[in-house]
Amino acid sequence: FVIQVTINLTVLGLSIAFKPGADMRRVQEAVRLVEERFADQKLRFHGGQTKDILLTFIALGLADDLLQSQKEQADVQNRVEALLSKIEESS
């Protein structure tokens, strides 16, 4: 008999349950990032926007960061493959 205990964290005032086995260090880092970006957006808009709008800006910002990282990773992969081709050709 195995007991599965979920872990609850509060993120921006909302209680969120995480599955057992989740890398809580990574989750806590992500929570800090979201809360920091939320605070930045709130300051930027002088608290004049709803939580939904601020969270949408955060989601868009994080999605843009992810897309840029994926593009950079693909560029690096292409360069590595090109270098490997040159090395193989010169052997």
Kinemage of the C-alpha trace (Angstrom):
@kinemage 1
@onewidth
@group {chain A} dominant
@subgroup {mainchain}
@vectorlist {calphas} color= white
{ca phe a 1} P 0.000 0.000 0.000
{ca val a 2} L 1.594 3.248 -1.179
{ca ile a 3} L 0.367 6.627 -0.026
{ca gln a 4} L 0.571 9.362 -2.660
{ca val a 5} L 0.874 12.745 -0.994
{ca thr a 6} L 0.432 15.844 -3.119
{ca ile a 7} L 2.422 18.945 -2.344
{ca asn a 8} L 0.583 22.262 -2.229
{ca leu a 9} L 2.234 25.590 -2.954
{ca thr a 10} L 0.696 29.023 -2.994
{ca val a 11} L 1.335 30.941 -6.194
{ca leu a 12} L 0.025 34.493 -6.378
{ca gly a 13} L -2.518 33.668 -3.707
{ca leu a 14} L -3.734 30.460 -5.368
{ca ser a 15} L -3.115 27.025 -3.855
{ca ile a 16} L -1.674 24.694 -6.484
{ca ala a 17} L -1.262 20.917 -5.939
{ca phe a 18} L 1.782 19.141 -7.365
{ca lys a 19} L 2.171 15.401 -7.893
{ca pro a 20} L 4.540 13.403 -5.728
{ca gly a 21} L 7.920 13.172 -7.382
{ca ala a 22} L 7.813 16.691 -8.800
{ca asp a 23} L 11.192 18.411 -8.641
{ca met a 24} L 10.187 20.898 -5.974
{ca arg a 25} L 13.386 22.917 -6.322
{ca arg a 26} L 12.527 23.582 -9.962
{ca val a 27} L 8.897 24.263 -9.082
{ca gln a 28} L 9.934 26.787 -6.424
{ca glu a 29} L 12.291 28.497 -8.889
{ca ala a 30} L 9.430 28.735 -11.388
{ca val a 31} L 7.105 30.119 -8.704
{ca arg a 32} L 9.692 32.775 -7.829
{ca leu a 33} L 10.043 33.718 -11.509
{ca val a 34} L 6.272 34.051 -11.981
{ca glu a 35} L 5.900 36.076 -8.789
{ca glu a 36} L 8.805 38.369 -9.756
{ca arg a 37} L 7.387 38.950 -13.225
{ca phe a 38} L 3.930 39.531 -11.759
{ca ala a 39} L 5.343 42.161 -9.384
{ca asp a 40} L 7.211 43.800 -12.301
{ca gln a 41} L 4.059 43.925 -14.431
{ca lys a 42} L 2.035 45.264 -11.521
{ca leu a 43} L 4.562 48.078 -11.033
{ca arg a 44} L 4.691 48.730 -14.759
{ca phe a 45} L 0.923 49.176 -14.928
{ca his a 46} L 0.780 50.909 -11.527
{ca gly a 47} L -1.668 48.247 -10.291
{ca gly a 48} L -4.221 49.459 -12.835
{ca gln a 49} L -4.702 46.125 -14.612
{ca thr a 50} L -6.595 43.042 -13.518
{ca lys a 51} L -4.755 39.942 -12.351
{ca asp a 52} L -5.916 38.119 -15.498
{ca ile a 53} L -4.378 40.744 -17.778
{ca leu a 54} L -1.123 40.791 -15.815
{ca leu a 55} L -0.929 36.989 -15.893
{ca thr a 56} L -1.567 37.053 -19.638
{ca phe a 57} L 1.374 39.439 -20.100
{ca ile a 58} L 3.530 37.108 -17.984
{ca ala a 59} L 2.443 34.055 -20.012
{ca leu a 60} L 3.228 35.869 -23.262
{ca gly a 61} L 6.613 36.974 -21.944
{ca leu a 62} L 7.518 33.464 -20.811
{ca ala a 63} L 6.297 31.987 -24.119
{ca asp a 64} L 8.458 34.498 -26.005
{ca asp a 65} L 11.465 33.578 -23.828
{ca leu a 66} L 10.864 29.887 -24.561
{ca leu a 67} L 10.536 30.465 -28.309
{ca gln a 68} L 13.741 32.527 -28.384
{ca ser a 69} L 15.596 29.838 -26.403
{ca gln a 70} L 14.374 27.149 -28.780
{ca lys a 71} L 15.506 29.235 -31.780
{ca glu a 72} L 18.932 29.794 -30.204
{ca gln a 73} L 19.225 26.085 -29.421
{ca ala a 74} L 18.357 25.189 -33.025
{ca asp a 75} L 20.945 27.707 -34.288
{ca val a 76} L 23.635 26.195 -32.029
{ca gln a 77} L 22.657 22.678 -33.133
{ca asn a 78} L 22.950 23.718 -36.791
{ca arg a 79} L 26.396 25.226 -36.188
{ca val a 80} L 27.571 22.092 -34.368
{ca glu a 81} L 26.313 19.890 -37.208
{ca ala a 82} L 28.056 22.121 -39.776
{ca leu a 83} L 31.322 21.941 -37.821
{ca leu a 84} L 31.037 18.165 -37.512
{ca ser a 85} L 30.496 17.921 -41.276
{ca lys a 86} L 33.640 19.987 -41.910
{ca ile a 87} L 35.635 17.832 -39.499
{ca glu a 88} L 34.397 14.632 -41.156
{ca glu a 89} L 35.183 16.016 -44.641
{ca ser a 90} L 38.727 16.944 -43.645
{ca ser a 91} L 39.479 13.513 -42.143
